[in-house]
């Protein structure tokens, strides 16, 4: 756990929720499966929230739309599995599906291929009943669930691909499997190589600050070379560390980078806000005042600011889910 304490880790998690409330439900679910990311449960929750007839009403960005368009047809095949269990006793269907899902989740997070998932699924099905019908059903279920659990997004280079990385870093602070969880989640929202490389940079900085307790500027300086040079990202991160640090300078810096949702615009801007501010509240307000995709930039900036400075309770309580999220955050890092 390094120098970080559980309360600060909790702050780093709920700070993200505070600034990006529309993803509260499925982000919460993503770490509730034994305190770890579950790619099947996450996708289910995402569809429940953001798909047609979902609980969320509001703007859905391009990254989310791309992920949903790829995911919805795959969910249909998964939903049909209980009804195509030929030769499997009805009392055993759910048990087999649960076992297959566990095998698929394990394979997906380890980066193993479909054949590996099928092999483990069949082994689990045989433990329920050693028959050709059970094995065949396990293979069929594994294929549908594996495609679902490893679904990918579009060629998107915006903030959603890195939005949950800080949460996963905090949740996995003393657990194995962080890289697999981040890889699965980032690929869900993008197949863009630039975005995936940015995700690696974000993971490294978040790990240094949230888990190891490093200063933000020191962490960014140490990891800048791992940031892609494409789209002047690395150059602009370096500028963010050395530019004037006043609030007015932050506004000018962000406007020069651009205000839309691109990672090449948001990450350097978030870095500048972090190194220009002395409190969590100051970071959040500076980013918001700069306008544009402030929520996207804060998915990176707010958790780091919270890890370093903490979140004043009077400020946090302005969010109507503050106590609920704080309790959840403490639970997943313990």
Secondary structure, 3 states (H helix, E strand, C coil): CCCCCHHHHHHHHHHHHHHCHHHHHHHHHHCCECCECCHHHHHHHHHHHHCCCCCCCCCCCHHHHHHHHHHHHHHHHHHCHHHCCCCCCCCCHHHHHHHHHHHHHHHHHHCCCHHHHHHHHHHHHHHHCCCHHHHHHHHHHHHHHHHHHCCCCECCCEHHHHCCHHHHHHHCCCCCCHHHHHHHHHHHHECCHHHHHHHHHHHHHHHHHHHCCCCHHHHHHHHHHHCCCHHHHHHHHHHHHHCCCCHHHHHHHHHHHCCCCEHHHHHHHHHHHHHHCCCHHHHHHHHHHCCCCHHHHHHHHHHHHHHHHCCCHHHHCCCCCHHHHHHHHHHHHC
